[in-house]
Each structure stands twice: as structure tokens, then as C-alpha cells.
């Protein structure tokens, strides 16, 4: 998860640069990819919480 966080932080910086240089299509593509990663992380977190709650934690 730490690696994904680092990737997202890097992608935010890259997105800012793309927008500054008017490469909006590339910026949107990068943001769409970030959305997918964030959704995946949220699903994994929800699954973990669900598993822990079923074990009585």
C-alpha cells in the first residue's frame, strides 16, 4: 500500500505539470488511472475491515 501511495503522490505532481503545459488529455488519462488505483485500495481496505469484523476484532 505504501508503494501505491508513492505512485499516487508522483502522479499528482505529474498531473500538475501536464495541466501547466496544456496536456489536458494526458492529465485526464493519468487521473483516470489514479481513480482506478484508489477504488482498488478502497475495496481492499473494505475487505480487510470486513474480515476483521467477522473475526470479532
N, C-alpha and C positions, 0 to 999 in steps of 0.2 A: 504494500500500500504506500510505503514511503517513496518508492520509485515512481508510482503513478502521480503522487503529489508533486514530485520534482518535475515530471513531464508537464503537468498542468501549469506549474509556475513558469516554466520555459515557454510553453505555448502562449501564455498570456503576453509575455514580453514580445514574442514573435508576432502575435496578432496586432499589438500596438504599432509595431514597425510597419507591418503590411498596410494598416489603415493610414498611417502617416504618409506612406508612399503611394496611396490611392490604389493599392492592390486589394480592393474590397472583395472580389470573388475568391481570392486565395484566403483572405481573412475569414470569410464565411465558411469555407470548407474546413479550415482549421477549427473554428468554433463548433461546427457540427461534429467533428471528431471528438472534441472535448466533451460535448454533451453525451456522446455515447459512453465515454470512459466514466463520466460522473454517474450516469444512470447505472452502469455496471457496478461501480463502487457502492452505490446506494443499495442495490439488490444484494450484494454480498454482505453488507452491514446488516440489512434487514434479516437475511437468512441466519446470520450469526446470532442476532438478538433472539430470533425465533427458537433456534436450537438451545440457547442458554435458558430461555424461559421454560422450555419443555423439560429441562433437566433440574428445574427447581432453583435456579440461581436468580 
